[in-house]
Amino acid sequence: MRDSLKKFTGLIDEGGDPEALSLAVTEMEGIQSEQEGYIEVLEREKALLLHKIQELGSEIIRTTSGPPFQGRRTS
């Protein structure tokens, strides 16, 4: 994305032709769409990880709140 932005800025600074500017804008729109897709995937993965962490915390609480461990008794 940074490279495309640099290219786009260079075209503007040079007074680039409209066709080149149009192609650059189209490319940046595609990159933005792709970036939004990655963000959606990351947000879903984040939600899944938070859910798993919550499940793990519940499991830890459930297993540690039982009767205290007596260990092996020796006679």
Steps between C-alpha positions, in 0.01 A plus 500: 500500500783737582662441163172570322451815704851617411433426134168684516661800671776501240244505220325797656827687561605444138162608367444144379263419220138428592519136388797427727327676790183300436694175503673600824167584664354166386804319640468680833129414519586134443764513770256666739242229432759230561607671821138509620476126434812436709359715781176299499695174523715636783194620691340154470822333614526744790145416610575126479819540703323707766230234521761225538678702772169540682434125472849425631451738792168334584661157482782610729254642752284187479790262556666702777182568697438130565604325819862557591745248366595254774791339327614150582495402861780294639439274799 
